[in-house]
């Protein structure tokens, strides 16, 4: 498992940081913490703003 950080693309605001197997799982974990079933369940008006997912190297 790796550590990922999800940011809002336009502002660089950190939306979520945590462990996941890949970028898609990181997006889904972020969405679940925000109360959605997964990333696809987030309204397009929010997803459309863009997200950036970075794998953090903490070692």
Protein Blocks (a to p, Z undefined) as FASTA:
>chain_A
ZZdddddfklopafbdcddfblklmmmmmmmmnopablmlpcfklmmnopadddddfZZ
